[in-house]
Amino acid sequence: MSQELFFSFLYTIAFAVILATGEVLHSILKVKTEYTRKFAHSTASLLSLTFPLIYDSYEYVLVMGALFFVLLLLAQHRHLLLSINDVSRKTYGGILLPVAVAGSFTVSVLLNDVRLFIIPVLLLGVSDSLAGITGYYFGERVRKIIIYKLQLNKTYLGSTVFFLTSVVISAYALYWITGSYNDKTFVTAFTVAAAAAIVEAFSSRGFDNFTVPLTALMILLVL
């Protein structure tokens, strides 16, 4: 058995344990679904950041992404995995997460640029989760974003948290990857954060799990 295949089994078990832990938190400890969703979202995203240390190719990651996409799609259709799916609104965030992670990793391997994986996934695992929890926790106490007569389902506070954390994360990740910090590093980090924050604010029904990493990836390709 190859090392990559062996670690693929380990990753599959680890991701399954994350989902099972969410079920325990929700069903037994009565943790609200919004928090267990973010728990699964963040821990799975952060765990996937170790992929570049293990895989030289993308095939195994694509297979895992496809496996969990099908699993989460079936769970949503049959109303299983209540720690993720027990919400009143229609959301596709859960099933889009493995697509975004596997897609970002594939592009980063094909273009031999680890930034294209690390930064988009960090925005998913940290910035998006913090923004979502902030918006949910403060709820009606903070204003939702209104542009002319269009009211978005996002708050000014949540979007601000998303932008600020994205700037810090992107700048630090770029410094860690390239080993240097200069004006271009800051401009790139600021542009990635601003573009991702705008896209996140306009994305609904969980599509930000796809649009945010896609936007970050495209900005990084240009700059």
N, C-alpha and C positions, 0 to 999 in steps of 0.2 A: 504494500500500500504506500502510495506517494505521500510526502509530507502535506501537500496541498489538499489531497483528498481526506487525510486524517483530520486536519484542522477544519475542513468543511463540516465533518461530522460534529466536531466540538462546537463550532459556531451554531450549527443547527440546533443542537441541544441547548446551548446558552440562550438563543433567541426564544426557544420554547419555554425555558425556565422564566424568562422575563415576562412572557405572556401569562404563565401560570401564577407567578407572583402577583401580577396585577389582578388576577381573578380572586386570589386569596384576600388581597387588600380590599377589594370591592365587595365580595360576597360575604366574607366572614367579619372583617374589621369595619365594614360599612364606609369605606373611604369613597368619596364622591367620584363619579365617573370622569369628570373633567380633570381630576388630579391623577387618577390611575391611567387615563389616556396619555397624559403628559409624561408620567413615569415611564410607560412603555416606549413612548416616542423618543424621549431623551436617552434612556439607557441603551436602547437598540442603536440609535444613531452614534452615540459615543463609543460603544463597543465596536462598531463597524470601522471606526477610525484606525483600528489596528490592521485592517486589511493590507495596506501597503507593506507592512512588515512580514507578511506571510506569503502573499501571492505575487508572482511575477507576471501572470496572465490573468485574464478576466473571466474565463469560462466558468469556473466554479462559483464565482460571485453571481454571475448571471443566472446560473441554475438555482442558487439559493434565493435570489430575488424573485424568480418565477415561482418557486415553490411557495414562498410566503405570500406572494400576491394571490395565488389561487386559494391558499388556506384562508387568508383574511377575507377574500371575496366570498367564499362559501360561508364563513362565519357571519358575515354581515347579512347575507341573503337569508340565512336560517336563524338569525338573531341569536347567535352564540357569542362567546367571548364578551360578556356584558360589561367587563371592565373597560372595553373599548367602544362597544356598540350601543350601550344603554343611554342613548341621548335622544332628545326629541327632534332635533334638527337633522336634516339629511346631510351627511358628510362623507366624503371619499378620502379623507386624509389618511386613514389607516392603510387602505389598500395602495395608495400612491407612494407611501414612504419607501417600501422595498424597491419600487420602480425607480425612484429618485436616487437612492443609494447605489443600486446596481448600475444604473445608467451613468452616474457621475464617475464611478470607479472605472467603468469600461472606457469612457472618453479619456480619463486621465492616463490609463495604461496605453491606449492607442497613440496618444500624443506625447507620452512620456513626460507628463507634467503633473506632479502630485498635488500642486495647488488646486487643480481642477476638481479634486476629490475632497481634500481636507477642508477648504474654506466653505464650499456649499454644504457639506455635512455638518460642520460646526454651526453654521447659521440655522440649520434645521434642528440640531440637538440642543442648542443653547438659546440663541436669540429668539427663535420662534416659540419655544416652550415658555421662556420667561415672559414674553409679550402676552401669550395666551393666558397664562396663570394670572398675570397682573390685571388684564382686562376682565377676567372672570371674577377674581376676588373683589375688585372694587365695584364691579357691576354697574348699577344705576347711579352710583355716586360720581362717576366721571362722564364727561360728554363723549358721545360718539362723533365720528368724523362726518361733517356735512360739507359737501362741495356744491355750491349753488343749491339746488333742490334735491340733490342726490345724497341720501344718508347711507353711509357705509356701515357694515356690521363690525366695525373696528373702532377702538377708542383712541383719542389723542395720546393718552398715557401709554397704552400698549404699544402704539407705533413709535413713540419716543423711546421707550425701553428697547424696542427692537433695533432702532437705528443706532442708539448709543452703544449697545452691546455688540452690534455688528461691526462698528468702526473699530472698537478695541480688539475684538476677535480677529478681524481681517488683518489689522496692522501687526498684531503679535504673530499671527500665523505666517504672514509674509516675511517678517523678520526671522522667524525660526527656520523657515524653509530656505531663504536666500542668504541668510547670514549678514544682511546689511539693512540699514534703515536710512532712507533718504527721502527727498521730496516725492519721487515717483511712488515709493511705498505708501506714503500718506495719501496721495491723490488716488491711487488704486483702491486703498482701503475705504476712503470716503465715498468714492464712486460706487463701489460694490454695495456698501451699506445703504446709500441713498436710493439706488435703483431697486435693491431688494426690499427696502422698507415701503417704497411706493407700490411695488407689485404686490407685496403682502397685504397692504391696506385694501387694495381693490379685489383681492382674491377671496372668494367665498366657498363654502361647502367643502373646506379642506383642501382645495386645489393649491393653496400656498405651499403644501408639501411637495408640489411639483414645480410650481412657477418660481418659487424663491431660489432653489438650487439651480434651476435652469438659467435664471437671470444672472446669478453670481457667476456661473460658468461662462456665459456669453461675454460678460464684462471682462473677465480675466483673460479670455481669448483675444479680446481687442486691445487691452492695455498691456 
